[in-house]
Amino acid sequence: MFNDKKILILGMARSGVAAAKVLRKLNCRVLVNDSKNESKLKQKDINELKEIGVTLVLGSHPDDLLDSSFDYLVKNPGIRNDHKYVLKARELKIPVINEVEVAYNLLPENVNLIAITGTNGKTTTTTLTYNIIKKYYPNTHLAGNIGYPLCSILETIKSGDNLVMEISCQQLANLDKFNPHIALLTNLSPAHIDFFKDYDDYKRTKVKLFKNQSNTDYAILNSNNKESLDSTKDINAQKIYFSSSSLKDNSLYYQDEFIIKKDDLIIKGMHNVENALAAITIAKLMNVPNEVIREELKSFRGVEHRLELVDVVNKRYFYNDTEATNIKCTQIALASFPDNEIVLFLGGLERGQDFQELTSYMNKVRVIIGIGECRSRVLEFANSLNKECHIYETLQEGFQKAIQVSKENDIILLSPASASWDQYKECEERGAEFKKLVGEYKNGSN
């Protein structure tokens, strides 16, 4: 399909680099274009691509770069579909695809493909699903939007292997033949409207996950999410449903089979119950024994930086939710701990976020530690609730205070409802610092 073709890859990043390497092995003439100049890209990637004969055009998108001589445009998922090269490719009838579509068409036969998408919970569900299946079937691979381009692991996949993938809406926008045997939609709600025309366009794109499935394939859906049910009425796959409403005796079941007590899950919150139920459904379709599923569920601490249980020190529970860079994510985090009092780290980059939207979720918060650029507004919010609050410029300064004001069985929660760019290059750095501080506190307590 791709042998000896001329291909333009729009956007380097990880997926562009991985696709270029695979396509060069198929004797393709590959040109990679990125608006960033060399100084803002990884020199290692530039050197490797040049060594294998890839042509690089960096620093701009020249108007005359794309012409009818190209066979494919492989687009980075993060680039919008109204980019001038995409529009021109359509005029010239050049197929516009992405790295996932390239790799899918090069997979060995009989790979058992499991694909997961959704507005919320897809990374946690994908990770948990992979962990469970990998525990029982060692020939299981992880790829996709979770940080591993499928092209980068293509050579390790053999016929008969299992492949678990997280698929984003941006990836779905440029998939054509991609067809998972098991496809799961965690939920749908308004998101990424800046990337798509409107919410309806976003929903149509998400449901593309199921478009190539037949009645021998499976579509797993959240029966509590009306948007998901309405959007998948006409799909061909066999539908299987999961729902947090199906809890019985405070336990998780698959159909009528007991799987695990809810209290045995380390990950907290009803959203994580749904994620667990979704992963259980896939595992059961894969014939994984209940005891294997249960063992992984009991040990799974969540995805790093997303309501991640870091440690329990001196009967204090430290949770890293640095990925909560908006109010909605912090609402979910606070709702996840109905039984424990909370010491909450709140604040970061000032971008006008309305902390008052957290008010109805603050019942269990005993103390607020305001940090970062918007800490004075965090203090105003705390005062409006008559909550104890201490403000500091840095997380490190605030951490010491959090320890002082905490009590046994408290949740010490970093869920800032704010971006981190006032002090960090990315929110993961903030989470890594929190984890480091927890480690130092633990070592000092020993």
The 8 nearest C-alpha neighbors of each residue, nearest first, counted from 0:
[[1, 2, 104, 4, 105, 3, 101, 25],
 [0, 2, 4, 3, 25, 27, 22, 101],
 [3, 1, 25, 4, 0, 26, 27, 22],
 [2, 4, 27, 26, 1, 25, 5, 28],
 [5, 3, 27, 2, 1, 70, 6, 28],
 [4, 6, 28, 69, 70, 27, 29, 3],
 [5, 7, 71, 29, 69, 70, 72, 4],
 [6, 8, 30, 72, 31, 29, 73, 9],
 [9, 7, 73, 31, 74, 72, 30, 32],
 [8, 10, 74, 32, 75, 31, 73, 7],
 [11, 9, 33, 75, 32, 15, 12, 8],
 [10, 12, 15, 16, 33, 13, 31, 9],
 [11, 13, 15, 14, 10, 16, 75, 40],
 [14, 12, 16, 15, 17, 11, 148, 147],
 [13, 15, 17, 148, 16, 12, 98, 18],
 [16, 14, 11, 18, 12, 17, 13, 10],
 [15, 17, 19, 13, 18, 14, 11, 12],
 [18, 16, 14, 151, 20, 150, 15, 19],
 [19, 17, 15, 21, 20, 16, 98, 150],
 [20, 18, 16, 22, 17, 21, 23, 15],
 [21, 19, 17, 23, 18, 22, 16, 24],
 [22, 20, 18, 24, 19, 23, 17, 150],
 [21, 23, 25, 19, 24, 27, 20, 18],
 [22, 24, 26, 27, 25, 20, 21, 19],
 [25, 23, 22, 26, 21, 20, 27, 2],
 [26, 24, 2, 22, 23, 27, 3, 1],
 [27, 25, 23, 3, 24, 2, 28, 22],
 [28, 26, 3, 4, 23, 25, 22, 5],
 [27, 29, 5, 6, 4, 26, 30, 23],
 [30, 28, 6, 53, 27, 7, 5, 54],
 [29, 31, 54, 7, 55, 53, 8, 6],
 [32, 30, 8, 55, 7, 9, 54, 56],
 [31, 33, 56, 9, 57, 10, 55, 8],
 [34, 32, 10, 57, 35, 11, 58, 9],
 [33, 35, 59, 58, 57, 60, 36, 32],
 [36, 34, 58, 33, 39, 57, 37, 40],
 [35, 37, 58, 57, 38, 39, 34, 40],
 [38, 36, 40, 39, 35, 57, 42, 58],
 [37, 39, 36, 40, 41, 42, 35, 58],
 [40, 38, 37, 36, 35, 41, 42, 58],
 [39, 41, 37, 38, 42, 36, 35, 45],
 [40, 42, 43, 44, 45, 39, 37, 38],
 [41, 43, 45, 44, 46, 40, 37, 38],
 [42, 44, 46, 41, 45, 47, 48, 40],
 [45, 43, 47, 42, 41, 46, 48, 16],
 [46, 44, 42, 48, 43, 47, 49, 41],
 [45, 47, 49, 43, 44, 48, 42, 50],
 [48, 46, 50, 44, 49, 45, 43, 51],
 [49, 47, 53, 45, 51, 50, 46, 44],
 [48, 50, 52, 46, 53, 51, 47, 45],
 [49, 51, 47, 48, 52, 46, 53, 45],
 [52, 50, 48, 49, 53, 47, 23, 20],
 [53, 51, 49, 50, 54, 48, 23, 29],
 [52, 54, 48, 49, 29, 30, 51, 55],
 [53, 55, 30, 31, 29, 52, 56, 49],
 [56, 54, 31, 30, 32, 57, 53, 49],
 [57, 55, 32, 31, 33, 54, 58, 30],
 [58, 56, 33, 36, 32, 34, 59, 35],
 [57, 59, 36, 34, 35, 33, 56, 60],
 [60, 58, 34, 57, 61, 33, 35, 56],
 [59, 61, 34, 62, 32, 33, 58, 64],
 [62, 60, 64, 63, 59, 65, 56, 32],
 [63, 61, 64, 60, 65, 84, 83, 59],
 [62, 64, 61, 65, 66, 60, 84, 87],
 [65, 63, 61, 62, 66, 60, 84, 56],
 [66, 64, 63, 84, 67, 69, 62, 88],
 [65, 67, 68, 69, 64, 63, 91, 88],
 [66, 68, 69, 91, 65, 93, 70, 88],
 [67, 69, 66, 70, 5, 65, 6, 93],
 [70, 68, 5, 67, 6, 71, 66, 7],
 [69, 71, 5, 6, 93, 4, 68, 72],
 [72, 70, 6, 94, 93, 69, 73, 95],
 [71, 73, 95, 7, 8, 6, 74, 94],
 [74, 72, 8, 97, 96, 95, 9, 7],
 [75, 73, 9, 97, 8, 76, 72, 96],
 [74, 76, 10, 77, 78, 9, 97, 15],
 [77, 75, 169, 170, 78, 74, 97, 79],
 [76, 78, 75, 169, 79, 170, 74, 10],
 [79, 77, 76, 75, 80, 74, 82, 10],
 [80, 78, 81, 82, 194, 77, 76, 195],
 [79, 81, 82, 85, 78, 86, 172, 194],
 [80, 82, 79, 86, 83, 85, 84, 78],
 [83, 81, 85, 80, 84, 79, 86, 78],
 [82, 84, 86, 85, 87, 81, 62, 88],
 [85, 83, 87, 86, 82, 88, 65, 81],
 [86, 84, 88, 82, 87, 83, 80, 81],
 [85, 87, 83, 89, 84, 88, 81, 82],
 [88, 86, 90, 84, 89, 85, 83, 91],
 [89, 87, 93, 91, 85, 90, 86, 92],
 [88, 90, 92, 86, 91, 87, 93, 85],
 [89, 91, 87, 88, 92, 86, 93, 85],
 [90, 92, 88, 89, 93, 67, 87, 66],
 [93, 91, 89, 90, 88, 94, 67, 87],
 [92, 94, 88, 91, 71, 89, 70, 95],
 [95, 93, 71, 72, 96, 92, 88, 89],
 [96, 94, 72, 73, 71, 93, 173, 74],
 [95, 97, 173, 73, 174, 74, 100, 94],
 [98, 96, 73, 74, 100, 99, 173, 75],
 [97, 99, 101, 100, 18, 14, 102, 73],
 [100, 98, 102, 101, 97, 103, 149, 150],
 [99, 101, 103, 97, 98, 102, 174, 96],
 [102, 100, 98, 99, 104, 103, 97, 105],
 [101, 103, 105, 150, 99, 104, 100, 149],
 [104, 102, 100, 106, 105, 101, 99, 177],
 [103, 105, 102, 101, 106, 100, 176, 0],
 [104, 106, 102, 103, 107, 101, 153, 0],
 [107, 105, 103, 104, 102, 108, 153, 110],
 [108, 106, 158, 157, 110, 105, 109, 156],
 [107, 109, 158, 110, 106, 159, 157, 111],
 [108, 110, 159, 158, 111, 107, 160, 106],
 [111, 109, 159, 160, 158, 108, 161, 112],
 [110, 112, 161, 162, 109, 160, 180, 113],
 [113, 111, 179, 162, 180, 110, 161, 163],
 [112, 114, 181, 163, 179, 182, 162, 180],
 [115, 113, 164, 182, 165, 179, 163, 183],
 [114, 116, 183, 165, 182, 166, 184, 164],
 [115, 117, 184, 166, 121, 165, 167, 183],
 [118, 116, 185, 184, 186, 119, 121, 187],
 [117, 119, 187, 186, 188, 190, 120, 185],
 [120, 118, 117, 121, 186, 185, 187, 122],
 [119, 121, 123, 122, 124, 274, 185, 117],
 [120, 122, 124, 116, 123, 117, 119, 125],
 [123, 121, 125, 124, 120, 126, 145, 165],
 [124, 122, 126, 120, 125, 121, 302, 127],
 [123, 125, 121, 274, 127, 122, 126, 278],
 [126, 124, 122, 128, 123, 127, 121, 165],
 [127, 125, 129, 123, 128, 124, 122, 130],
 [126, 128, 130, 124, 129, 125, 123, 131],
 [129, 127, 278, 125, 131, 126, 130, 124],
 [128, 130, 126, 132, 127, 131, 133, 163],
 [131, 129, 127, 133, 128, 132, 134, 126],
 [132, 130, 134, 128, 129, 133, 292, 295],
 [131, 133, 129, 134, 135, 130, 136, 128],
 [134, 132, 136, 137, 130, 139, 135, 131],
 [133, 135, 131, 132, 136, 130, 137, 291],
 [136, 134, 132, 133, 137, 287, 131, 291],
 [135, 137, 133, 138, 132, 134, 139, 161],
 [136, 138, 133, 139, 135, 134, 132, 140],
 [139, 137, 160, 136, 161, 140, 133, 159],
 [138, 140, 161, 133, 137, 162, 160, 136],
 [139, 141, 162, 163, 161, 142, 138, 156],
 [142, 140, 163, 164, 162, 129, 139, 147],
 [143, 141, 147, 164, 149, 148, 145, 163],
 [144, 142, 164, 165, 148, 145, 147, 149],
 [143, 145, 165, 146, 166, 167, 147, 142],
 [144, 146, 143, 165, 147, 142, 122, 164],
 [147, 145, 144, 143, 148, 142, 13, 165],
 [146, 148, 142, 143, 145, 149, 144, 151],
 [149, 147, 143, 151, 150, 14, 142, 146],
 [148, 150, 142, 151, 152, 143, 102, 99],
 [149, 151, 153, 102, 148, 17, 152, 18],
 [150, 152, 17, 148, 149, 153, 147, 18],
 [153, 151, 155, 150, 149, 154, 156, 148],
 [152, 154, 150, 155, 156, 151, 149, 102],
 [153, 155, 152, 156, 151, 157, 150, 106],
 [154, 156, 153, 152, 157, 140, 151, 160],
 [157, 155, 153, 154, 160, 152, 158, 107],
 [158, 156, 160, 107, 159, 155, 110, 154],
 [157, 159, 107, 108, 109, 110, 160, 156],
 [158, 160, 110, 109, 157, 111, 161, 108],
 [161, 159, 110, 138, 158, 157, 139, 111],
 [160, 162, 139, 111, 110, 112, 140, 138],
 [161, 163, 140, 112, 139, 141, 113, 111],
 [164, 162, 113, 141, 114, 129, 140, 112],
 [165, 163, 114, 142, 143, 141, 166, 113],
 [164, 166, 115, 143, 144, 114, 145, 125],
 [165, 167, 116, 144, 115, 143, 164, 170],
 [168, 166, 170, 169, 144, 116, 171, 165],
 [167, 169, 171, 170, 205, 172, 204, 166],
 [170, 168, 76, 172, 167, 171, 77, 173],
 [171, 169, 76, 167, 168, 172, 173, 166],
 [170, 172, 168, 174, 173, 169, 204, 167],
 [171, 173, 169, 170, 204, 174, 168, 207],
 [174, 172, 96, 171, 170, 97, 175, 95],
 [173, 175, 171, 100, 172, 177, 96, 176],
 [174, 176, 177, 173, 100, 96, 171, 211],
 [175, 177, 178, 174, 211, 100, 104, 103],
 [178, 176, 175, 174, 100, 103, 179, 211],
 [177, 179, 211, 212, 176, 180, 209, 208],
 [180, 178, 112, 181, 113, 182, 114, 177],
 [179, 181, 216, 112, 113, 217, 182, 111],
 [182, 180, 113, 217, 179, 218, 216, 114],
 [183, 181, 114, 218, 179, 115, 113, 219],
 [182, 184, 219, 115, 218, 220, 185, 116],
 [183, 185, 117, 116, 220, 186, 115, 219],
 [184, 186, 117, 221, 183, 116, 121, 120],
 [187, 185, 117, 184, 118, 227, 224, 221],
 [188, 186, 118, 227, 226, 117, 189, 224],
 [187, 189, 118, 190, 186, 226, 119, 198],
 [190, 188, 198, 187, 192, 191, 118, 201],
 [191, 189, 192, 188, 118, 198, 201, 193],
 [192, 190, 193, 194, 195, 189, 201, 198],
 [191, 193, 195, 194, 190, 197, 198, 196],
 [192, 194, 191, 195, 196, 197, 190, 79],
 [195, 193, 192, 191, 79, 196, 169, 80],
 [194, 196, 192, 197, 193, 201, 200, 191],
 [197, 195, 200, 192, 194, 198, 193, 201],
 [196, 198, 200, 192, 199, 195, 201, 193],
 [199, 197, 201, 200, 189, 192, 202, 196],
 [200, 198, 202, 201, 197, 203, 196, 204],
 [199, 201, 203, 197, 198, 202, 196, 195],
 [200, 202, 198, 204, 199, 203, 195, 205],
 [203, 201, 205, 199, 204, 200, 198, 206],
 [204, 202, 200, 206, 201, 205, 199, 207],
 [203, 205, 201, 207, 202, 206, 172, 200],
 [206, 204, 202, 207, 203, 168, 208, 201],
 [205, 207, 208, 203, 204, 209, 202, 231],
 [208, 206, 210, 209, 204, 205, 171, 203],
 [207, 209, 206, 210, 205, 171, 182, 178],
 [210, 208, 207, 212, 211, 206, 234, 182],
 [211, 209, 207, 212, 208, 234, 206, 178],
 [212, 210, 178, 209, 213, 176, 177, 208],
 [211, 213, 209, 236, 210, 216, 178, 235],
 [214, 212, 236, 235, 215, 216, 211, 237],
 [213, 215, 236, 216, 235, 237, 212, 217],
 [214, 216, 213, 236, 217, 237, 212, 180],
 [217, 215, 180, 236, 214, 213, 212, 181],
 [218, 216, 237, 181, 236, 238, 180, 182],
 [219, 217, 238, 182, 236, 183, 237, 181],
 [220, 218, 183, 239, 240, 238, 182, 184],
 [219, 221, 240, 184, 222, 183, 239, 241],
 [222, 220, 241, 223, 224, 240, 242, 185],
 [221, 223, 224, 242, 240, 220, 241, 228],
 [224, 222, 221, 242, 225, 243, 244, 241],
 [223, 225, 222, 227, 226, 221, 186, 228],
 [226, 224, 228, 227, 229, 223, 222, 221],
 [225, 227, 229, 224, 228, 187, 230, 188],
 [228, 226, 230, 225, 224, 229, 187, 186],
 [227, 229, 225, 231, 230, 226, 232, 224],
 [230, 228, 226, 227, 231, 232, 225, 224],
 [229, 231, 227, 228, 232, 226, 206, 202],
 [232, 230, 228, 233, 234, 229, 227, 206],
 [233, 231, 229, 230, 234, 228, 227, 235],
 [232, 234, 231, 235, 230, 229, 236, 210],
 [233, 235, 231, 236, 232, 209, 210, 212],
 [236, 234, 213, 214, 212, 233, 237, 209],
 [237, 235, 214, 216, 213, 217, 212, 218],
 [236, 238, 217, 214, 218, 216, 239, 235],
 [239, 237, 218, 219, 217, 236, 240, 220],
 [238, 240, 219, 218, 220, 237, 241, 217],
 [239, 241, 220, 219, 221, 222, 238, 242],
 [242, 240, 221, 222, 277, 276, 220, 239],
 [243, 241, 244, 245, 222, 221, 223, 273],
 [242, 244, 245, 273, 246, 272, 269, 241],
 [245, 243, 242, 246, 223, 247, 241, 222],
 [244, 246, 243, 242, 247, 252, 251, 241],
 [247, 245, 251, 250, 244, 249, 243, 248],
 [248, 246, 249, 250, 245, 251, 252, 244],
 [247, 249, 250, 246, 260, 251, 261, 252],
 [250, 248, 247, 261, 246, 260, 251, 262],
 [251, 249, 260, 261, 248, 247, 246, 259],
 [250, 252, 246, 259, 258, 260, 261, 257],
 [253, 251, 257, 258, 256, 254, 255, 250],
 [252, 254, 256, 255, 257, 280, 258, 251],
 [253, 255, 256, 252, 257, 245, 241, 280],
 [256, 254, 253, 252, 257, 258, 251, 247],
 [257, 255, 253, 252, 254, 258, 251, 289],
 [258, 256, 252, 259, 251, 255, 253, 250],
 [257, 259, 252, 251, 289, 256, 293, 253],
 [260, 258, 251, 250, 293, 257, 261, 263],
 [259, 261, 250, 263, 262, 251, 249, 258],
 [260, 262, 250, 263, 264, 249, 251, 259],
 [263, 261, 264, 260, 265, 249, 250, 259],
 [264, 262, 260, 261, 297, 265, 259, 296],
 [263, 265, 297, 262, 266, 261, 296, 267],
 [266, 264, 300, 267, 263, 297, 299, 298],
 [267, 265, 264, 300, 301, 271, 268, 299],
 [266, 268, 335, 271, 265, 269, 264, 336],
 [335, 267, 269, 271, 270, 272, 334, 336],
 [268, 270, 272, 271, 273, 335, 267, 243],
 [269, 271, 273, 268, 272, 274, 120, 331],
 [272, 270, 274, 273, 269, 268, 275, 267],
 [271, 273, 269, 275, 274, 270, 276, 243],
 [274, 272, 276, 270, 271, 275, 243, 277],
 [273, 275, 271, 124, 277, 272, 276, 120],
 [274, 276, 272, 278, 273, 277, 271, 279],
 [277, 275, 279, 273, 278, 274, 272, 280],
 [276, 278, 274, 280, 275, 279, 273, 241],
 [277, 279, 128, 275, 281, 280, 276, 124],
 [280, 278, 276, 282, 277, 281, 275, 283],
 [281, 279, 277, 283, 278, 282, 276, 284],
 [282, 280, 284, 278, 283, 279, 285, 277],
 [281, 283, 285, 279, 287, 284, 280, 278],
 [282, 284, 286, 285, 280, 281, 287, 279],
 [285, 283, 281, 286, 282, 280, 287, 181],
 [284, 286, 282, 283, 287, 281, 132, 280],
 [287, 285, 283, 284, 288, 282, 281, 289],
 [286, 288, 282, 285, 283, 289, 135, 291],
 [289, 287, 291, 290, 286, 292, 283, 282],
 [290, 288, 292, 291, 293, 258, 287, 283],
 [289, 291, 293, 292, 288, 294, 258, 287],
 [292, 290, 294, 289, 293, 288, 295, 287],
 [293, 291, 289, 295, 290, 294, 131, 296],
 [292, 294, 290, 296, 291, 295, 289, 259],
 [293, 295, 291, 297, 292, 296, 290, 298],
 [294, 296, 298, 297, 292, 293, 299, 131],
 [297, 295, 293, 299, 298, 294, 264, 292],
 [296, 298, 294, 264, 295, 263, 299, 293],
 [297, 299, 295, 296, 300, 294, 265, 264],
 [298, 300, 296, 301, 297, 295, 265, 266],
 [301, 299, 265, 308, 266, 307, 298, 302],
 [302, 300, 307, 299, 266, 303, 123, 305],
 [301, 303, 305, 123, 307, 304, 300, 126],
 [302, 304, 305, 307, 301, 306, 319, 300],
 [303, 305, 320, 319, 321, 307, 322, 430],
 [306, 304, 320, 307, 302, 303, 322, 319],
 [305, 307, 320, 319, 318, 304, 308, 332],
 [308, 306, 319, 305, 301, 318, 304, 303],
 [307, 309, 318, 310, 300, 317, 319, 306],
 [310, 308, 317, 318, 307, 319, 434, 311],
 [309, 311, 317, 308, 316, 312, 437, 318],
 [310, 312, 316, 315, 314, 317, 313, 309],
 [311, 313, 315, 314, 441, 310, 316, 317],
 [312, 314, 315, 311, 407, 444, 441, 316],
 [315, 313, 407, 312, 408, 311, 316, 409],
 [314, 316, 408, 312, 409, 311, 313, 407],
 [317, 315, 311, 410, 411, 409, 310, 318],
 [316, 318, 411, 309, 310, 308, 410, 412],
 [319, 317, 308, 412, 307, 309, 306, 411],
 [318, 320, 307, 413, 304, 306, 321, 430],
 [321, 319, 306, 305, 414, 304, 322, 413],
 [320, 322, 430, 323, 304, 414, 319, 426],
 [323, 321, 320, 324, 305, 304, 426, 427],
 [324, 322, 328, 321, 416, 414, 325, 329],
 [323, 325, 417, 416, 418, 322, 415, 321],
 [326, 324, 416, 417, 323, 327, 328, 329],
 [325, 327, 416, 329, 328, 330, 357, 324],
 [328, 326, 330, 329, 325, 331, 416, 323],
 [329, 327, 323, 331, 330, 326, 325, 332],
 [328, 330, 332, 326, 331, 327, 416, 414],
 [329, 331, 327, 333, 328, 332, 334, 357],
 [332, 330, 334, 328, 329, 333, 335, 327],
 [331, 333, 329, 335, 334, 330, 328, 306],
 [332, 334, 330, 335, 331, 336, 360, 329],
 [335, 333, 331, 332, 336, 330, 337, 360],
 [268, 334, 336, 332, 333, 267, 337, 331],
 [337, 335, 334, 338, 333, 339, 268, 267],
 [336, 338, 339, 335, 334, 363, 333, 340],
 [339, 337, 336, 340, 363, 335, 341, 409],
 [340, 338, 409, 336, 337, 341, 410, 408],
 [339, 341, 363, 409, 364, 365, 410, 338],
 [342, 340, 364, 410, 409, 365, 363, 343],
 [341, 343, 411, 366, 367, 364, 365, 412],
 [344, 342, 367, 412, 341, 368, 345, 413],
 [345, 343, 368, 413, 415, 369, 367, 414],
 [344, 346, 415, 369, 343, 368, 370, 414],
 [347, 345, 415, 370, 417, 371, 369, 374],
 [346, 348, 371, 417, 372, 419, 418, 373],
 [347, 349, 421, 418, 372, 419, 417, 420],
 [350, 348, 373, 372, 351, 347, 352, 417],
 [349, 351, 352, 348, 417, 373, 418, 347],
 [350, 352, 349, 353, 373, 354, 348, 376],
 [351, 353, 350, 354, 326, 349, 417, 325],
 [354, 352, 355, 356, 351, 326, 357, 380],
 [353, 355, 356, 357, 352, 380, 326, 377],
 [354, 356, 357, 358, 353, 380, 359, 352],
 [357, 355, 354, 358, 353, 326, 359, 330],
 [358, 356, 355, 360, 354, 359, 330, 361],
 [359, 357, 355, 360, 361, 356, 354, 384],
 [358, 360, 361, 357, 362, 356, 355, 330],
 [361, 359, 357, 358, 362, 333, 330, 334],
 [360, 362, 364, 358, 363, 359, 357, 333],
 [363, 361, 364, 360, 359, 365, 358, 340],
 [362, 364, 340, 361, 341, 365, 339, 337],
 [365, 363, 341, 361, 362, 340, 366, 342],
 [364, 366, 341, 342, 340, 363, 386, 387],
 [367, 365, 342, 387, 388, 364, 386, 343],
 [368, 366, 388, 343, 342, 344, 369, 387],
 [367, 369, 344, 389, 390, 388, 343, 345],
 [370, 368, 390, 374, 345, 377, 346, 344],
 [371, 369, 374, 346, 391, 392, 390, 393],
 [370, 372, 347, 392, 374, 346, 373, 393],
 [371, 373, 348, 347, 349, 374, 421, 370],
 [372, 374, 349, 376, 375, 371, 346, 347],
 [373, 375, 369, 377, 370, 376, 371, 372],
 [376, 374, 378, 377, 373, 379, 390, 369],
 [377, 375, 379, 378, 374, 373, 380, 354],
 [376, 378, 374, 380, 375, 379, 369, 381],
 [379, 377, 381, 375, 376, 380, 382, 388],
 [380, 378, 376, 382, 377, 381, 383, 375],
 [379, 381, 377, 383, 378, 382, 376, 354],
 [382, 380, 378, 386, 384, 383, 379, 385],
 [383, 381, 385, 379, 384, 380, 386, 378],
 [382, 384, 380, 381, 385, 379, 386, 378],
 [385, 383, 381, 382, 386, 380, 358, 361],
 [386, 384, 382, 383, 381, 387, 380, 388],
 [387, 385, 381, 384, 382, 388, 366, 365],
 [388, 386, 366, 367, 385, 365, 381, 389],
 [389, 387, 367, 368, 366, 386, 381, 378],
 [388, 390, 368, 369, 367, 391, 387, 378],
 [389, 391, 369, 368, 370, 374, 388, 378],
 [392, 390, 370, 393, 397, 396, 369, 389],
 [391, 393, 371, 370, 390, 394, 372, 396],
 [394, 392, 395, 396, 391, 370, 371, 397],
 [393, 395, 397, 396, 398, 370, 392, 391],
 [394, 396, 398, 393, 397, 399, 436, 433],
 [397, 395, 393, 394, 398, 399, 391, 400],
 [396, 398, 394, 400, 395, 399, 391, 368],
 [399, 397, 401, 395, 400, 396, 394, 402],
 [400, 398, 402, 401, 397, 396, 403, 395],
 [399, 401, 403, 397, 402, 398, 404, 396],
 [400, 402, 398, 404, 399, 403, 405, 397],
 [401, 403, 405, 399, 400, 404, 398, 406],
 [404, 402, 400, 401, 405, 399, 406, 398],
 [403, 405, 401, 402, 400, 406, 366, 342],
 [406, 404, 402, 403, 401, 409, 342, 407],
 [407, 405, 409, 408, 404, 315, 314, 402],
 [406, 408, 314, 409, 315, 313, 405, 316],
 [409, 407, 315, 314, 406, 410, 339, 316],
 [410, 408, 340, 315, 407, 406, 341, 339],
 [409, 411, 341, 316, 412, 317, 342, 340],
 [412, 410, 342, 317, 341, 316, 343, 409],
 [411, 413, 318, 343, 410, 414, 317, 342],
 [412, 414, 344, 319, 320, 415, 321, 343],
 [415, 413, 320, 323, 321, 329, 412, 416],
 [414, 416, 345, 346, 417, 344, 413, 323],
 [417, 415, 325, 324, 326, 323, 329, 414],
 [418, 416, 324, 347, 415, 346, 325, 348],
 [417, 419, 324, 348, 347, 420, 426, 416],
 [418, 420, 426, 347, 423, 421, 348, 422],
 [421, 419, 423, 422, 424, 418, 348, 425],
 [420, 422, 348, 419, 423, 372, 347, 371],
 [423, 421, 420, 419, 424, 371, 347, 348],
 [424, 422, 420, 425, 419, 421, 428, 429],
 [423, 425, 420, 426, 422, 428, 419, 421],
 [426, 424, 423, 427, 428, 419, 420, 429],
 [425, 427, 429, 419, 428, 321, 322, 430],
 [428, 426, 430, 429, 425, 431, 304, 321],
 [429, 427, 431, 426, 430, 425, 432, 423],
 [428, 430, 426, 432, 427, 431, 433, 321],
 [431, 429, 427, 433, 321, 428, 432, 304],
 [430, 432, 428, 434, 433, 429, 427, 435],
 [431, 433, 435, 429, 430, 434, 436, 428],
 [432, 434, 430, 436, 435, 431, 437, 429],
 [435, 433, 437, 431, 436, 432, 438, 430],
 [434, 436, 432, 438, 433, 437, 431, 439],
 [435, 437, 439, 433, 438, 434, 440, 432],
 [436, 438, 434, 440, 435, 439, 441, 433],
 [439, 437, 435, 441, 436, 440, 442, 434],
 [438, 440, 436, 442, 441, 437, 443, 435],
 [441, 439, 437, 443, 438, 442, 436, 444],
 [440, 442, 438, 444, 439, 443, 312, 437],
 [443, 441, 439, 445, 444, 440, 438, 437],
 [444, 442, 440, 441, 445, 439, 438, 437],
 [443, 445, 441, 442, 440, 313, 312, 439],
 [444, 442, 443, 441, 440, 312, 313, 439]]
